Each structure stands twice: as C-alpha cells, then as structure tokens.
Amino acid sequence: MPAPDYTRSRAYRAAACTHLPFGVSSTPRGRQSPVPVVIEEAQGVHLTDLDGNRYIDFTLGYGPLLLGHTPDCVQAAVTREMARGLRTATVHRGEAALADLLADCVPTAEQTAFVTTGTEAVQLALRIARAATGRLRIAKFRANYHGWIDNVHVAGAPDNDGPCTIGQDPAASANVVLFDWGDAAQLAALDSSFAAVILEPAAINPGCFAPPPGFLDAVRTMTRQHGIVLIFDEVITGFRLGLGGAQQRYGVLPDLTVLGKVLGGGLPIGAVTGRRDIMHDVATGRLLHRGTFNGNPLSLAAGFAAISHLRTHATTLYPRLDAMAAELCAHVNTQAMRAGVAACAQAVGSAVQLFVGTKGLTCISDLTQVDRAETARLTDALLQRGIYALPRGLMYLGTPHDDTDMATTRHALSEALETLRTPPTRQGP
Ligand SMILES: Cc1ncc(COP(=O)(O)O)c(C=O)c1O
C-alpha cells in the first residue's frame, strides 16, 4: 500500500522543536512513528491530521474521551458554563453537584476532594493516608503508574526498580516499598509501618491485566489487618470498567479512590474520594488541599454532564463496549495465529492491549517477553491504515465506535499483523 503523506506533520514538528522541547507537551506523544501526526480536527472518534489523513481514534485522549471528542452533552454543558464566566478558583455550585453525583455512582465515594490531574490526586491521597495513620511508608506495585511525581514514578517496568526518568530525586521514593502486582503471597511483608497501599486494581498501564482471583481480597484483608489505608488508583478504570469502576466490578472496596480522566468528560480533572473518617483532616482544613485550578467550573460541568450520561446509559453502554473489546482481542489472537506471528491481545473492560513477541501473558513479570519495538511497528502499520493507537499498543474504545469503525479496524489489524512476517529493517550501529 502507498505510504500516507505526512509532509505537513513533519514540517510542523521540525519547526515546533525550535521553541517547544521535543515538539510536544508530553514526551510519549513525541514518540509516535514515523512522525507525531498533528491533529487538526476531531469528530466523534474520527481524527483528521494536517495532511488530511483520517484516523479512527483508539487513544481517546489517553483514556478520558469515553464519549469521544465531541459529545453533545459535554459541549452543551461547557458552552452554558462559559456563558456564566470562568469563575476560576471561586466557590461554585458545580463542586458539590459533582461530589454528590459521585456518591451516587462510586460505592465508596462518601467525600470527594477535587484537583486538576490524576498525578495531583495521587499525591493528595498519599498525604491524606499519611495524615490519617501518622505513618510514612507506601507500598507500590511494579509497573503500576501513578503519575509523574518523583516518589511514585519508580519501577515503571517489572525488571527495573529505579526512577522512570533522569532528573528524579531518588530520595523522594525512600519510603516507597515495591511489590509484584498480582502476587498475594508477597503481601505478608506488609505491617503496621505502612501508611498506604496504592495500586491499579486492574493493571491497565502494565498491559490490561485483570486482577488474579483473590488478589484484591488479599490486599483488602492485609491492609485492614494492619490499619493501612488502601488506595485504588482508578484514574483509568473509574467510569471505564463501569459506573462504579473496578471496585464495583470486582466487589472489593478501598478506603480511598483516585479518579481522573473520564471523570472530567475530556477536560482536566483529578479527585480523591473515599471514607468520611479518613477524609476528616481535609474536612477540618487541618490537611492542606491546595490548587488554583482545583474544581474549576468548566471541568466540573463537563464531568457532571459526562457522568450523568454514563449513569443514564450504563446498563447498555458498558456491556456493549466490553463485548466490542473482547471481539477485537479474539480477532487479533486468531489473526496472529493465522499469520504465524507471535502476537496477542488482552482486554480489561474497554481497554485493549496489543503485544508482539508473545502469544499470551499470565502475569506482569511476563512483560519481559514483549518486543516493544515490534509492538510499535504494529501500531505504525495500523497508523498507516488509518488506525490511531498508542505506540505501546494500548487501545481505548469509546461509545462512538460503531460497527463500521470496528470492521475497518479488524481489517487493518489483519493486514498490520501480516506485515510483521517481514523482518524489521534494523538501523545500523
Ligand atoms: C493509573 C493512573 N494514575 C495516575 C495517572 C496520572 O494522571 P494524569 O496524567 O492526569 O496526571 C495516570 C495517567 O495516565 C494513570 O494512568
């Protein structure tokens, strides 16, 4: 097939790098190959780039855009809100409205504190846990991602416990103890010196792993036994695995939950929600919860509109998305076998992970089998066929994806998997 024309995206990147480091505002976006395509317009789940190439979007803003790029309910809410003035950093009725709605949707959402990103929400949750327990140590699981702040931005891969980037302060993670996600036996190392255990209840960032049977129950039992605050990081799973997130899906209730992404309806947001007694220090003002843009009216209005929509349609919308994701995985697994390439897909809810280099994984430590370069080659091949997925192989489904989109995507996946039969052209030394 003829290679798409990326002339304008290439020219933009070259020029953008003059004053914009790496030509982007978040490093992973700059890693898209053969060039980060510059998106000019989005409609539903369809994108058009600067060169006029069209894509079916499966990145969905790295997850938040469960309702696509142009949901009517969010656009109407933001337009209404704009007309009332920005009211940044004022007290406004949208704050309690969204907190009340959360209490209705998320099993443990007794009290909610808003911030602007998931990264900030994680930091606030850890602070609340330390204040509530008077302890410092935090248990974190390898390859789980909790934002880019130095203390938790460590052990990004199962075989590397260090900082995820240069420039981090190693001392910041001195109180962070690492565990292997999914391994209940290791939890015996928890004791009453820990303030919090934080984890992705379904490990989407490592590659869409569902929790092994009994694992979340074991985490809950051990944290309760030692008076440790259990924090579910549901920045991705919240409102994606269902209205009540992973905690509802798996029936295990954390003390605190970190939310973001879908909660903002596509606008920036983060939140910590949870038990009233644990949120007590925030409620009294003893624990400082700060941030100019916290609870900004536009994000809260967008979030309220999106979550209300999800609540109204939850019984049909989530089963449909889950079924579409399962079908996509089955297609990849069948086609990979047919093409004779070591590749596979697995999904949790409507998040799908493509892997090349392995025919199946059982746990996070199996990630060492994955060929990251070949996985990126697969997503490159998809991009050329008009399918926009994250270069690490993650694909998010959204409500606007329709049967035609999915048929086009399956066809593109079949072709892209075939391309892997040709050995990669390796760069010289
Ligand atoms: C599980 C999880 N926690 C926290 C974060 C950080 O959220 P944000 O990018 O909004 O700071 C992310 C971001 O992808 C995430 O996936």
The ligand as an SDF file (V2000), in Angstrom:
LIG
                    3D

 16 16  0  0  0  0  0  0  0  0999 V2000
   -3.4740    4.8620   36.7760 C   0  0  0  0  0  0  0  0  0  0  0  0
   -3.0360    6.2730   36.5900 C   0  0  0  0  0  0  0  0  0  0  0  0
   -2.8370    7.0360   37.6670 N   0  0  0  0  0  0  0  0  0  0  0  0
   -2.4720    8.3260   37.5600 C   0  0  0  0  0  0  0  0  0  0  0  0
   -2.2630    8.8970   36.3330 C   0  0  0  0  0  0  0  0  0  0  0  0
   -1.8460   10.3320   36.2150 C   0  0  0  0  0  0  0  0  0  0  0  0
   -2.9090   11.0840   35.7050 O   0  0  0  0  0  0  0  0  0  0  0  0
   -2.6320   12.4620   34.9130 P   0  0  0  0  0  0  0  0  0  0  0  0
   -1.9630   12.1190   33.6340 O   0  0  0  0  0  0  0  0  0  0  0  0
   -3.9870   13.0720   34.7670 O   0  0  0  0  0  0  0  0  0  0  0  0
   -1.7490   13.2770   35.8100 O   0  0  0  0  0  0  0  0  0  0  0  0
   -2.4490    8.1380   35.1870 C   0  0  0  0  0  0  0  0  0  0  0  0
   -2.2300    8.7150   33.8420 C   0  0  0  0  0  0  0  0  0  0  0  0
   -2.2440    8.0710   32.8360 O   0  0  0  0  0  0  0  0  0  0  0  0
   -2.8360    6.7890   35.3060 C   0  0  0  0  0  0  0  0  0  0  0  0
   -2.9900    6.0080   34.2380 O   0  0  0  0  0  0  0  0  0  0  0  0
  1  2  1  0
  2  3  1  0
  2 15  2  0
  3  4  2  0
  4  5  1  0
  5  6  1  0
  5 12  2  0
  6  7  1  0
  7  8  1  0
  8  9  2  0
  8 10  1  0
  8 11  1  0
 12 13  1  0
 12 15  1  0
 13 14  2  0
 15 16  1  0
M  END
$$$$
